[in-house]
């Protein structure tokens, strides 16, 4: 693994407590996922919340799912971060 990838995984693990192998499993599972399917997107949001150990309220889940399904995800990290905090 390149130093860049290792550093990225280290940062993700530090901030979210998700192991690199778990990240890779999720990444592989979404490669062919249909992000226009609400059921698929909800399952992914719940899976990521469970992996990170951070609860996601029904209201926040709805907001995230709607943004993904409508292909209305923020393009920058600051706006994306606000979506997950609200």
TIMI-2910 file (N, C-alpha, C, CB; in pm, 1 decimal, decimal comma, always signed):
<rs>
+----------+----------+----------+----------+----------+----------+----------+----------+----------+----------+----------+----------+------+
!      n_x !      n_y !      n_z !     ca_x !     ca_y !     ca_z !      c_x !      c_y !      c_z !     cb_x !     cb_y !     cb_z ! resn !
+----------+----------+----------+----------+----------+----------+----------+----------+----------+----------+----------+----------+------+
!    +85,5 !   -117,9 !     +0,0 !     +0,0 !     +0,0 !     +0,0 !    +89,2 !   +123,1 !     +0,0 !    -96,8 !     +0,4 !   +122,6 !  Unk !
!    +53,5 !   +221,2 !    -80,8 !   +133,9 !   +343,1 !    -89,2 !   +124,9 !   +421,0 !    +42,0 !    +87,4 !   +431,2 !   -207,8 !  Unk !
!   +222,9 !   +507,2 !    +63,6 !   +224,0 !   +589,9 !   +184,2 !   +100,2 !   +678,3 !   +191,5 !   +350,2 !   +676,2 !   +188,4 !  Unk !
!    +57,7 !   +730,2 !    +74,7 !    -60,7 !   +816,3 !    +70,8 !   -184,4 !   +740,4 !   +118,3 !    -83,2 !   +870,7 !    -71,5 !  Unk !
!   -205,4 !   +619,7 !    +63,9 !   -322,7 !   +539,9 !   +103,2 !   -316,1 !   +503,3 !   +250,4 !   -332,7 !   +412,2 !    +18,0 !  Unk !
!   -197,5 !   +463,5 !   +297,0 !   -182,5 !   +426,4 !   +437,2 !   -213,5 !   +545,3 !   +527,2 !    -40,5 !   +374,2 !   +464,5 !  Unk !
!   -163,8 !   +663,9 !   +490,8 !   -189,4 !   +784,5 !   +568,5 !   -338,9 !   +816,2 !   +569,8 !   -109,7 !   +903,3 !   +511,5 !  Unk !
!   -404,3 !   +799,7 !   +453,6 !   -547,8 !   +825,2 !   +444,5 !   -624,6 !   +730,2 !   +535,9 !   -596,3 !   +810,7 !   +299,1 !  Unk !
!   -590,6 !   +601,1 !   +530,8 !   -658,3 !   +503,7 !   +616,3 !   -631,2 !   +531,9 !   +764,1 !   -613,4 !   +361,2 !   +580,7 !  Unk !
!   -508,6 !   +572,3 !   +796,3 !   -475,4 !   +607,0 !   +935,2 !   -560,6 !   +723,6 !   +983,8 !   -325,9 !   +642,1 !   +948,1 !  Unk !
!   -577,6 !   +824,8 !   +899,2 !   -658,5 !   +941,7 !   +936,5 !   -805,6 !   +902,8 !   +955,0 !   -645,9 !  +1052,4 !   +829,2 !  Unk !
!   -856,8 !   +822,3 !   +864,9 !   -996,5 !   +777,3 !   +876,4 !  -1015,0 !   +696,4 !  +1003,7 !  -1037,9 !   +693,1 !   +753,2 !  Unk !
!   -922,3 !   +605,9 !  +1030,9 !   -932,3 !   +523,5 !  +1150,8 !   -926,0 !   +609,4 !  +1276,3 !   -821,0 !   +418,4 !  +1153,0 !  Unk !
!   -838,9 !   +709,4 !  +1276,5 !   -822,5 !   +796,8 !  +1392,0 !   -951,4 !   +876,1 !  +1418,9 !   -703,8 !   +893,0 !  +1369,9 !  Unk !
!  -1014,0 !   +925,0 !  +1311,8 !  -1132,3 !  +1009,3 !  +1327,6 !  -1261,0 !   +929,6 !  +1347,0 !  -1146,7 !  +1098,7 !  +1207,9 !  Unk !
!  -1268,2 !   +809,4 !  +1289,5 !  -1395,1 !   +736,3 !  +1292,3 !  -1388,0 !   +604,3 !  +1367,0 !  -1441,4 !   +710,8 !  +1152,8 !  Unk !
!  -1268,3 !   +558,5 !  +1398,2 !  -1248,2 !   +430,8 !  +1464,7 !  -1291,9 !   +312,5 !  +1377,0 !  -1324,2 !   +429,0 !  +1596,3 !  Unk !
!  -1287,2 !   +330,5 !  +1246,0 !  -1320,2 !   +222,8 !  +1152,7 !  -1189,3 !   +166,0 !  +1099,2 !  -1412,4 !   +273,7 !  +1035,6 !  Unk !
!  -1174,9 !    +35,1 !  +1107,0 !  -1053,9 !    -32,5 !  +1060,8 !  -1043,1 !    -30,0 !   +908,7 !  -1051,7 !   -176,5 !  +1110,7 !  Unk !
!   -920,1 !    -23,8 !   +855,0 !   -901,5 !    -21,8 !   +709,3 !   -968,1 !   -138,6 !   +636,7 !   -754,8 !    -21,9 !   +677,8 !  Unk !
!   -964,5 !   -258,0 !   +695,0 !  -1027,3 !   -372,2 !   +627,6 !  -1178,2 !   -354,9 !   +618,7 !   -994,1 !   -502,3 !   +700,8 !  Unk !
!  -1238,6 !   -289,8 !   +718,5 !  -1382,2 !   -262,9 !   +714,1 !  -1413,7 !   -160,3 !   +605,2 !  -1432,4 !   -212,6 !   +851,5 !  Unk !
!  -1326,9 !    -61,7 !   +590,0 !  -1344,4 !    +39,6 !   +485,9 !  -1340,3 !    -26,6 !   +349,0 !  -1235,6 !   +149,5 !   +496,4 !  Unk !
!  -1244,1 !   -116,4 !   +330,1 !  -1231,2 !   -185,1 !   +201,9 !  -1353,8 !   -271,4 !   +172,1 !  -1105,1 !   -271,3 !   +200,7 !  Unk !
!  -1408,5 !   -338,6 !   +273,0 !  -1528,4 !   -421,1 !   +252,7 !  -1646,4 !   -334,8 !   +209,9 !  -1563,4 !   -498,7 !   +381,2 !  Unk !
!  -1663,3 !   -221,3 !   +275,2 !  -1772,2 !   -131,0 !   +239,0 !  -1750,7 !    -78,1 !    +97,6 !  -1782,3 !    -14,0 !   +339,8 !  Unk !
!  -1628,0 !    -38,1 !    +67,2 !  -1597,5 !    +14,5 !    -66,3 !  -1627,2 !    -89,1 !   -173,9 !  -1450,6 !    +58,0 !    -74,6 !  Unk !
!  -1591,9 !   -212,9 !   -150,5 !  -1619,0 !   -318,8 !   -247,4 !  -1768,3 !   -343,2 !   -262,1 !  -1549,0 !   -447,9 !   -206,2 !  Unk !
!  -1842,2 !   -332,0 !   -153,1 !  -1985,6 !   -358,9 !   -158,4 !  -2062,9 !   -250,1 !   -231,8 !  -2040,2 !   -374,1 !    -18,7 !  Unk !
!  -2008,3 !   -130,1 !   -237,8 !  -2080,7 !    -20,1 !   -302,9 !  -2038,3 !     +4,2 !   -447,3 !  -2061,4 !   +106,2 !   -224,5 !  Unk !
!  -1938,7 !    -68,0 !   -493,9 !  -1891,1 !    -46,3 !   -630,7 !  -2001,5 !    -66,5 !   -733,6 !  -1775,3 !   -139,5 !   -661,1 !  Unk !
!  -2089,3 !   -161,2 !   -708,9 !  -2197,0 !   -185,9 !   -805,2 !  -2334,1 !   -151,1 !   -746,4 !  -2195,1 !   -332,5 !   -850,0 !  Unk !
!  -2333,9 !    -74,2 !   -639,0 !  -2459,5 !    -39,0 !   -572,4 !  -2540,1 !    +60,8 !   -654,8 !  -2431,6 !    +18,6 !   -433,6 !  Unk !
!  -2670,3 !    +49,8 !   -642,7 !  -2762,7 !   +141,5 !   -709,8 !  -2797,7 !   +252,9 !   -611,7 !  -2892,2 !    +66,9 !   -759,7 !  Unk !
!  -2733,2 !   +368,4 !   -627,4 !  -2753,9 !   +479,0 !   -534,4 !  -2882,4 !   +555,8 !   -560,6 !  -2637,7 !   +573,1 !   -541,0 !  Unk !
!  -2962,3 !   +508,8 !   -654,5 !  -3094,9 !   +568,0 !   -674,1 !  -3200,7 !   +485,8 !   -601,4 !  -3128,7 !   +577,9 !   -824,5 !  Unk !
!  -3158,8 !   +373,4 !   -543,4 !  -3249,9 !   +285,4 !   -469,8 !  -3245,8 !   +319,9 !   -320,8 !  -3212,6 !   +136,0 !   -492,2 !  Unk !
!  -3357,5 !   +366,9 !   -268,9 !  -3363,4 !   +412,5 !   -129,4 !  -3323,8 !   +302,6 !    -31,3 !  -3503,6 !   +462,4 !    -96,5 !  Unk !
!  -3370,7 !   +181,9 !    -53,7 !  -3341,6 !    +70,8 !    +37,3 !  -3190,5 !    +44,3 !    +44,5 !  -3416,1 !    -57,0 !     -8,1 !  Unk !
!  -3124,0 !    +46,1 !    -69,2 !  -2979,6 !    +24,0 !    -75,6 !  -2905,0 !   +134,4 !     -1,7 !  -2932,6 !    +16,8 !   -221,6 !  Unk !
!  -2945,1 !   +257,8 !    -24,5 !  -2878,0 !   +371,9 !    +37,7 !  -2898,6 !   +370,3 !   +189,1 !  -2929,9 !   +504,3 !    -21,9 !  Unk !
!  -3019,3 !   +341,4 !   +234,2 !  -3045,4 !   +333,6 !   +379,3 !  -2960,3 !   +226,2 !   +444,7 !  -3194,0 !   +305,2 !   +406,2 !  Unk !
!  -2949,3 !   +112,7 !   +378,6 !  -2868,9 !     +2,8 !   +431,6 !  -2723,1 !    +46,8 !   +447,6 !  -2878,2 !   -121,0 !   +339,1 !  Unk !
!  -2670,8 !   +117,4 !   +348,0 !  -2533,5 !   +165,8 !   +353,2 !  -2513,7 !   +267,8 !   +465,1 !  -2494,7 !   +227,1 !   +219,6 !  Unk !
!  -2606,0 !   +361,6 !   +478,9 !  -2596,5 !   +463,2 !   +584,3 !  -2596,2 !   +395,9 !   +721,6 !  -2713,9 !   +564,8 !   +573,9 !  Unk !
!  -2684,4 !   +299,5 !   +741,0 !  -2690,9 !   +227,6 !   +869,6 !  -2563,5 !   +148,2 !   +894,5 !  -2812,5 !   +133,4 !   +872,8 !  Unk !
!  -2510,8 !    +86,0 !   +789,4 !  -2388,1 !     +7,7 !   +801,7 !  -2271,5 !    +97,4 !   +842,5 !  -2356,4 !    -64,5 !   +669,4 !  Unk !
!  -2258,8 !   +212,1 !   +779,0 !  -2150,0 !   +303,9 !   +812,2 !  -2165,0 !   +361,1 !   +952,7 !  -2144,3 !   +417,1 !   +710,8 !  Unk !
!  -2286,7 !   +389,5 !   +993,2 !  -2310,3 !   +439,5 !  +1129,3 !  -2271,6 !   +333,3 !  +1231,5 !  -2458,5 !   +480,6 !  +1147,9 !  Unk !
!  -2309,2 !   +209,2 !  +1204,1 !  -2277,3 !    +99,1 !  +1295,2 !  -2126,1 !    +80,1 !  +1304,2 !  -2345,2 !    -31,7 !  +1248,5 !  Unk !
!  -2057,0 !    +83,9 !  +1190,5 !  -1911,8 !    +67,0 !  +1189,7 !  -1841,2 !   +177,1 !  +1267,8 !  -1860,2 !    +64,3 !  +1046,8 !  Unk !
!  -1890,5 !   +298,8 !  +1254,6 !  -1825,2 !   +411,3 !  +1321,9 !  -1864,9 !   +422,2 !  +1468,5 !  -1858,6 !   +540,6 !  +1250,8 !  Unk !
!  -1971,4 !   +351,3 !  +1505,4 !  -2017,3 !   +358,3 !  +1644,0 !  -2087,2 !   +488,7 !  +1676,6 !  -1901,5 !   +339,4 !  +1737,1 !  Unk !
!  -2132,0 !   +558,4 !  +1572,7 !  -2198,3 !   +687,0 !  +1592,6 !  -2344,4 !   +674,6 !  +1551,3 !  -2127,4 !   +799,8 !  +1512,0 !  Unk !
!  -2434,9 !   +706,9 !  +1642,0 !  -2576,9 !   +695,1 !  +1608,6 !  -2619,5 !   +798,4 !  +1504,2 !  -2661,9 !   +710,7 !  +1734,6 !  Unk !
!  -2712,1 !   +757,6 !  +1420,4 !  -2769,1 !   +846,6 !  +1320,0 !  -2919,0 !   +849,3 !  +1344,4 !  -2734,6 !   +800,0 !  +1173,0 !  Unk !
!  -2970,4 !   +967,3 !  +1375,9 !  -3113,4 !   +980,2 !  +1400,7 !  -3191,3 !   +953,0 !  +1273,1 !  -3146,9 !  +1120,0 !  +1455,4 !  Unk !
!  -3317,8 !   +921,9 !  +1286,7 !  -3403,5 !   +897,2 !  +1170,5 !  -3407,0 !  +1021,1 !  +1081,9 !  -3547,0 !   +857,9 !  +1214,9 !  Unk !
!  -3414,5 !  +1138,3 !  +1141,7 !  -3417,9 !  +1263,4 !  +1065,8 !  -3288,7 !  +1282,2 !   +986,4 !  -3440,1 !  +1383,1 !  +1160,3 !  Unk !
!  -3174,6 !  +1257,6 !  +1050,0 !  -3046,0 !  +1272,0 !   +981,7 !  -3032,6 !  +1166,1 !   +871,6 !  -2928,9 !  +1260,2 !  +1082,9 !  Unk !
!  -3075,2 !  +1044,2 !   +899,9 !  -3071,0 !   +937,3 !   +799,3 !  -3153,8 !   +976,0 !   +677,5 !  -3122,5 !   +804,2 !   +858,7 !  Unk !
!  -3273,8 !  +1027,1 !   +702,4 !  -3361,0 !  +1069,4 !   +592,0 !  -3293,5 !  +1176,5 !   +506,5 !  -3494,9 !  +1122,4 !   +646,5 !  Unk !
!  -3230,2 !  +1271,6 !   +572,5 !  -3163,3 !  +1382,0 !   +503,0 !  -3047,6 !  +1330,6 !   +416,7 !  -3111,4 !  +1485,8 !   +604,7 !  Unk !
!  -2967,6 !  +1240,9 !   +472,0 !  -2854,0 !  +1184,2 !   +399,2 !  -2903,2 !  +1101,5 !   +281,0 !  -2766,9 !  +1097,4 !   +492,7 !  Unk !
!  -3002,2 !  +1015,9 !   +304,8 !  -3056,1 !   +930,6 !   +199,3 !  -3113,7 !  +1014,8 !    +86,1 !  -3163,6 !   +836,6 !   +255,7 !  Unk !
!  -3189,1 !  +1116,8 !   +121,4 !  -3249,1 !  +1203,7 !    +19,5 !  -3141,1 !  +1271,1 !    -64,9 !  -3338,9 !  +1310,2 !    +85,5 !  Unk !
!  -3036,1 !  +1320,0 !     +0,4 !  -2927,3 !  +1386,8 !    -72,0 !  -2858,5 !  +1290,6 !   -168,4 !  -2824,5 !  +1444,7 !    +26,8 !  Unk !
!  -2835,7 !  +1167,8 !   -124,9 !  -2768,6 !  +1069,4 !   -210,3 !  -2857,8 !  +1028,8 !   -326,6 !  -2728,7 !   +945,3 !   -128,9 !  Unk !
!  -2983,3 !   +997,1 !   -298,5 !  -3076,4 !   +952,7 !   -403,1 !  -3096,0 !  +1061,0 !   -508,4 !  -3211,8 !   +914,1 !   -341,7 !  Unk !
!  -3104,0 !  +1185,0 !   -465,0 !  -3126,0 !  +1295,8 !   -557,9 !  -2996,5 !  +1345,5 !   -621,1 !  -3194,6 !  +1410,0 !   -486,7 !  Unk !
!  -2886,8 !  +1272,4 !   -593,8 !  -2755,9 !  +1309,8 !   -646,0 !  -2723,7 !  +1455,5 !   -612,9 !  -2750,6 !  +1287,3 !   -797,7 !  Unk !
!  -2753,3 !  +1490,4 !   -489,4 !  -2737,2 !  +1627,7 !   -443,0 !  -2635,2 !  +1633,9 !   -328,6 !  -2873,0 !  +1685,4 !   -397,5 !  Unk !
!  -2530,1 !  +1553,5 !   -340,8 !  -2428,8 !  +1551,3 !   -236,1 !  -2337,0 !  +1671,6 !   -250,3 !  -2347,7 !  +1420,6 !   -241,3 !  Unk !
!  -2296,8 !  +1730,4 !   -137,5 !  -2205,2 !  +1844,3 !   -140,9 !  -2072,6 !  +1805,2 !   -206,0 !  -2180,8 !  +1898,0 !     +1,2 !  Unk !
!  -2010,5 !  +1901,1 !   -268,8 !  -1884,3 !  +1878,0 !   -339,3 !  -1762,5 !  +1906,4 !   -251,8 !  -1878,3 !  +1964,0 !   -464,0 !  Unk !
!  -1780,7 !  +1976,0 !   -139,4 !  -1666,3 !  +2006,7 !    -54,4 !  -1687,1 !  +1948,9 !    +84,9 !  -1643,6 !  +2158,4 !    -46,8 !  Unk !
!  -1577,0 !  +1926,9 !   +155,3 !  -1581,0 !  +1862,2 !   +286,2 !  -1654,0 !  +1945,0 !   +391,5 !  -1440,9 !  +1833,9 !   +333,0 !  Unk !
!  -1644,2 !  +2075,8 !   +384,9 !  -1712,3 !  +2160,1 !   +483,7 !  -1863,8 !  +2144,7 !   +477,0 !  -1674,7 !  +2306,1 !   +463,1 !  Unk !
!  -1917,6 !  +2148,4 !   +357,2 !  -2062,1 !  +2133,2 !   +340,1 !  -2105,0 !  +1991,2 !   +373,1 !  -2104,0 !  +2169,3 !   +196,8 !  Unk !
!  -2023,3 !  +1893,8 !   +334,1 !  -2053,3 !  +1753,5 !   +364,5 !  -2055,6 !  +1731,6 !   +515,2 !  -1949,7 !  +1659,7 !   +298,3 !  Unk !
!  -1962,2 !  +1790,2 !   +583,8 !  -1954,7 !  +1779,0 !   +729,0 !  -2079,1 !  +1836,8 !   +794,9 !  -1829,8 !  +1849,6 !   +781,5 !  Unk !
!  -2128,1 !  +1949,1 !   +744,2 !  -2249,9 !  +2010,8 !   +797,9 !  -2370,5 !  +1919,4 !   +779,1 !  -2275,8 !  +2146,3 !   +730,3 !  Unk !
!  -2376,6 !  +1848,8 !   +666,2 !  -2486,6 !  +1756,3 !   +640,3 !  -2492,5 !  +1647,9 !   +746,4 !  -2472,4 !  +1693,6 !   +501,9 !  Unk !
!  -2378,5 !  +1595,8 !   +785,8 !  -2373,8 !  +1488,2 !   +883,5 !  -2391,6 !  +1537,5 !  +1026,4 !  -2243,9 !  +1414,5 !   +871,5 !  Unk !
!  -2365,5 !  +1664,9 !  +1052,2 !  -2380,1 !  +1717,5 !  +1188,1 !  -2523,1 !  +1756,9 !  +1219,1 !  -2289,4 !  +1836,5 !  +1208,1 !  Unk !
!  -2598,1 !  +1798,2 !  +1120,4 !  -2735,9 !  +1846,4 !  +1144,5 !  -2830,1 !  +1733,9 !  +1172,9 !  -2787,0 !  +1925,0 !  +1026,1 !  Unk !
+----------+----------+----------+----------+----------+----------+----------+----------+----------+----------+----------+----------+------+
</rs>
